[in-house]
Amino acid sequence: MLGPLHTCKGRKVIMVIEAWFLNRAFRLYNLPAINAFLFLLLNLPLRVVSQIGFAETNVNITIAQLQSIEVSHSSVSINMNQASHFITGSSTGVLNDHVRIVSSTAYQVTVQADSQFFFYNGVLSTLPIGSVLLGISSPQGLSGPQPATVVIVSPEVDLPSQPLTIISAASQGLNTSYAMEYKIPAKNAVLYLNRPPGTYSSSITYTLLPQ
């Protein structure tokens, strides 16, 4: 009697233990997804990666506006020493690279004489500065990108005593030059008759301005 009873009790205990594990597993698999995730997270070993440090820098780009103008010929001469000059006029001939421009932006160039009349022996004469015409050529590239749009306001202008825009460039001109010619046209040649011989002079200023 005792033997079978102990065997039965032993089997019953074993069955109860197995049922507990099965019940536990059943409940685990029926937990909501978030609870299951937390369960795994709390029971799995975690690897913590520590940050040693970091460094950073700033990149600064400073853009300067580059603009310069240079006149290659510091002095030019128009000779009136032949009879034909007083009839058909005279000129310096074409002066290549006379005005050189460096500009990182759009620009314009003005020209101006220092007075309305030429000076003779340091004294203001009656010979008008406007009797000389300034001829302006299209730009010639020395190097680098050239202006996409250049407007020669007029191929020829009377030398003015007030600033007059002669060149307008809608884009940059890096190392761009302009050929110029100073000339006395036939219509003005007569103004040079009956003048005391000698040198008549005036200063001509070219100014570079941003657009």
Residue pairs with C-beta under 8 A, 6 or more apart in sequence:
28 36
28 39
31 39
63 104
64 104
65 104
65 105
65 210
66 102
66 103
66 104
67 102
67 103
67 104
67 105
67 107
67 208
67 210
68 101
68 102
68 103
68 208
69 99
69 100
69 101
69 102
69 109
69 206
69 207
69 208
70 99
70 100
71 98
71 99
71 100
71 206
72 95
72 97
72 98
72 99
72 100
72 177
73 95
73 98
76 92
76 95
76 182
77 92
78 90
78 91
78 92
78 132
78 182
78 183
78 184
79 85
79 90
80 86
80 90
80 184
80 192
82 90
85 184
85 189
85 192
86 189
86 190
86 192
86 193
87 186
87 189
88 186
88 189
89 183
89 184
89 185
89 186
89 187
89 188
89 189
90 183
90 184
90 189
91 181
91 182
91 183
91 184
92 181
92 182
92 183
93 181
94 135
94 137
94 179
94 180
94 181
95 179
95 180
95 181
95 182
96 140
96 177
96 179
97 140
97 142
97 177
97 178
97 179
98 177
98 178
98 179
98 180
99 109
99 177
99 178
99 180
99 206
100 142
100 175
100 176
100 177
100 178
101 107
101 109
101 139
101 169
101 173
101 175
101 176
101 177
101 178
101 208
102 173
102 174
102 175
102 176
103 169
103 172
103 173
103 174
103 176
103 208
103 210
104 172
104 174
105 172
105 210
105 211
106 147
106 169
106 170
106 171
106 172
106 210
106 211
107 167
107 169
107 172
107 173
107 208
107 209
107 210
107 211
108 165
108 167
108 168
108 169
108 208
108 209
108 210
108 211
109 165
109 166
109 167
109 178
109 206
109 207
109 208
109 209
110 163
110 164
110 165
110 166
110 206
110 207
110 209
111 134
111 157
111 159
111 160
111 163
111 164
111 166
111 204
111 205
111 206
111 207
112 160
112 161
112 162
112 163
112 164
112 204
112 205
112 207
113 129
113 159
113 160
113 161
113 202
113 203
113 204
113 205
114 161
114 202
114 203
114 204
114 205
115 124
115 129
115 161
115 202
116 128
116 129
116 130
116 161
117 124
117 125
117 126
117 127
117 128
117 129
117 202
118 124
118 125
118 127
118 128
118 129
118 200
118 201
118 202
119 125
119 200
119 201
119 202
120 127
120 196
120 198
120 199
120 200
121 198
125 195
125 200
127 191
127 192
127 195
127 200
128 191
129 159
129 160
129 161
129 202
130 158
130 159
130 160
130 161
131 158
131 184
131 188
131 191
131 192
132 158
132 159
132 182
132 183
132 184
132 188
133 156
133 157
133 158
133 159
133 182
133 183
133 184
133 185
133 188
134 156
134 157
134 158
134 159
134 166
134 180
134 181
134 182
135 155
135 156
135 180
135 181
135 182
135 183
136 152
136 154
136 155
136 156
136 157
136 166
136 167
136 178
136 179
136 180
137 152
137 178
137 179
137 180
137 181
138 150
138 152
138 178
139 146
139 147
139 150
139 169
139 173
139 176
139 177
139 178
140 176
140 177
140 178
140 179
141 175
141 176
141 177
142 175
142 176
142 177
143 174
143 175
144 174
144 175
145 172
145 174
146 173
146 174
146 176
147 169
147 170
147 171
147 172
147 173
147 176
148 170
148 171
149 169
149 170
149 171
150 167
150 168
150 169
150 170
150 173
151 167
151 168
151 169
151 170
152 166
152 167
153 164
153 165
153 166
153 167
153 168
154 166
157 164
157 166
159 182
159 202
159 204
163 207
167 178
168 211
169 176
169 211
170 211
184 192
